[in-house]
Structures are given as structure tokens and as C-alpha cells.
């Protein structure tokens, strides 16, 4: 103990004013440091609209309404068609919003963002030792040391993505609805559908239609607005809200027995 910190007996039992001031200043300093740590953590985890949480995610439970830990996004009111799905994934720590409190459900989702989201939804292990097979994927962006290269590497190993070329992934490209559905259908490991089954949409692609047909049969597309309407635009950019709907469906695996 420093000489100046020793309690010197006085005629009362109260600490000296100087010691009281020193103790108060120390407590104030500790509070400021804690606030700074919290602010830095929050800032680093949500810049791309994905969560940096690496803990386990529960894959059970009904999500008819968001859980108590769901983030309340300023642009996702209770009347939003994807309110329940977005809230459910938020309560599980799979998705987060942006620094301004928004989720931006109509914004497109990039290929590297979705790779991280689907890995977290499936609780696939990411150790950091993975080698990404694509040369155009950055090693790290933001505070998450595994984003995006390690998440993309896991997706490749699991057969969820095959990239846009032999050594390319095009991580910053937006994901089309067709690509989104195909990736989710692959990840769900859905069983074959009856030979005579015809979905509500026509064959639109030799690569993607079979996966969309299978996903439709097993109910993975039930929450998508417009999927059963004529002329659904499979080649439009998939939105963040639509990605949340399919990840929610994947999480709960509404597969026909």
C-alpha cells in the first residue's frame, strides 16, 4: 500500500475527504472504461448487418412471434410481412441490425454475408483453421476474425456453395432469389419429391429449378411473398428480409413427412 493511501486515525470513523474524492474518481474511471468497451463491441459487431456472436444457436422452438431478446428494428414494424422471422433470428443472435437501429429488410444481401448467416443458422463449427478455396475472398472484414473467408470455406466444404467459378466466389456480388433458394435447399438436405409434383412456378433454370421445386414441396418457401404468383422473379436480388424467411424455414425444417 502506498504511503498516501494509508488510513490515518482521526477523531471520527469517516474517511478523509481526499480519500473519498480519490475513491469516487476511481469508480468514475472504471465506469467510463466499461462504457467504452461496450461501445466498441457493439460497433464492431453490426456494421454489415450480421451478428459476430460465435456461441451456439438453438434450433428448436416455435417462433410465431419474436423472442424476448429480439432486437426492435426501426424499419421492421409488427405489420411487416417478415416481422416474426426477422425477430426470431435476431433473438437467437443470428442476425443483427445496423448502427442506426435499422435492419434494412429490402436491401440486397451479398454472397459473403449470406455465407456467414447460413453457417450460424446451422451451427456449423468454425475453428479458424479452414482454408478458403476461393482466391477472391478477403481473410477478414470488420471485427469478426472468421468473416468472410472462414464462413465461405465452411459453406464450400458442406456443399452449400460451389462458387461462381473454379477459384472464385464473388463475395461482394448480390445473391439472386434463385441462388438463395438453392443454397438453402442444399443445406436442408431435403429428400426427393414425387415425380409428378408440379410447383406453382414454371421451370426457370436447369440448375436452380430442381432445388426450388424441392424446397417448395417441403414448405421451405411458404413464407416468401409472391412465390405462388405467376411470374415470380427468381433472378431479382434476394433481400435481407427474404434471406431471413428462408433461414427461419431452414432452422425449423418444415419438411413434409
C-alpha positions, 0 to 999 in steps of 0.5 A, spaced: 500 500 500 502 506 498 504 511 503 498 516 501 493 511 501 494 509 508 488 510 513 490 515 518 486 515 525 482 521 526 477 523 531 471 520 527 470 513 523 469 517 516 474 517 511 478 523 509 475 527 504 481 526 499 480 519 500 473 519 498 474 524 492 480 519 490 475 513 491 469 516 487 474 518 481 476 511 481 469 508 480 468 514 475 474 511 471 472 504 471 465 506 469 467 510 463 472 504 461 466 499 461 462 504 457 467 504 452 468 497 451 461 496 450 461 501 445 466 498 441 463 491 441 457 493 439 460 497 433 464 492 431 459 487 431 453 490 426 456 494 421 454 489 415 448 487 418 450 480 421 451 478 428 459 476 430 456 472 436 460 465 435 456 461 441 451 456 439 444 457 436 438 453 438 434 450 433 428 448 436 422 452 438 416 455 435 417 462 433 410 465 431 412 471 434 419 474 436 423 472 442 424 476 448 431 478 446 429 480 439 432 486 437 426 492 435 428 494 428 426 501 426 424 499 419 421 492 421 414 494 424 409 488 427 405 489 420 411 487 416 410 481 412 417 478 415 416 481 422 416 474 426 422 471 422 426 477 422 425 477 430 426 470 431 433 470 428 435 476 431 433 473 438 437 467 437 443 472 435 443 470 428 442 476 425 443 483 427 441 490 425 445 496 423 448 502 427 442 506 426 437 501 429 435 499 422 435 492 419 434 494 412 429 488 410 429 490 402 436 491 401 440 486 397 444 481 401 451 479 398 454 472 397 459 473 403 454 475 408 449 470 406 455 465 407 456 467 414 448 467 416 447 460 413 453 457 417 450 460 424 443 458 422 446 451 422 451 451 427 456 449 423 463 449 427 468 454 425 475 453 428 479 458 424 483 453 421 479 452 414 482 454 408 478 458 403 478 455 396 476 461 393 482 466 391 477 472 391 475 472 398 478 477 403 481 473 410 477 478 414 472 484 414 470 488 420 471 485 427 469 478 426 476 474 425 472 468 421 468 473 416 468 472 410 473 467 408 472 462 414 464 462 413 465 461 405 470 455 406 465 452 411 459 453 406 464 450 400 466 444 404 458 442 406 456 443 399 452 449 400 456 453 395 460 451 389 462 458 387 461 462 381 467 459 378 473 454 379 477 459 384 472 464 385 466 466 389 464 473 388 463 475 395 461 482 394 456 480 388 448 480 390 445 473 391 439 472 386 432 469 389 434 463 385 441 462 388 438 463 395 433 458 394 438 453 392 443 454 397 438 453 402 435 447 399 442 444 399 443 445 406 436 442 408 438 436 405 431 435 403 429 428 400 426 427 393 419 429 391 414 425 387 415 425 380 409 428 378 409 434 383 408 440 379 410 447 383 406 453 382 412 456 378 414 454 371 421 451 370 426 457 370 433 454 370 436 447 369 440 448 375 436 452 380 429 449 378 430 442 381 432 445 388 426 450 388 421 445 386 424 441 392 424 446 397 417 448 395 414 441 396 417 441 403 414 448 405 421 451 405 418 457 401 411 458 404 413 464 407 416 468 401 411 473 398 409 472 391 412 465 390 405 462 388 404 468 383 405 467 376 411 470 374 415 470 380 422 473 379 427 468 381 433 472 378 431 479 382 436 480 388 434 476 394 433 481 400 435 481 407 428 480 409 427 474 404 434 471 406 431 471 413 424 467 411 428 462 408 433 461 414 427 461 419 424 455 414 431 452 414 432 452 422 425 449 423 425 444 417 418 444 415 419 438 411 413 434 409 413 427 412 
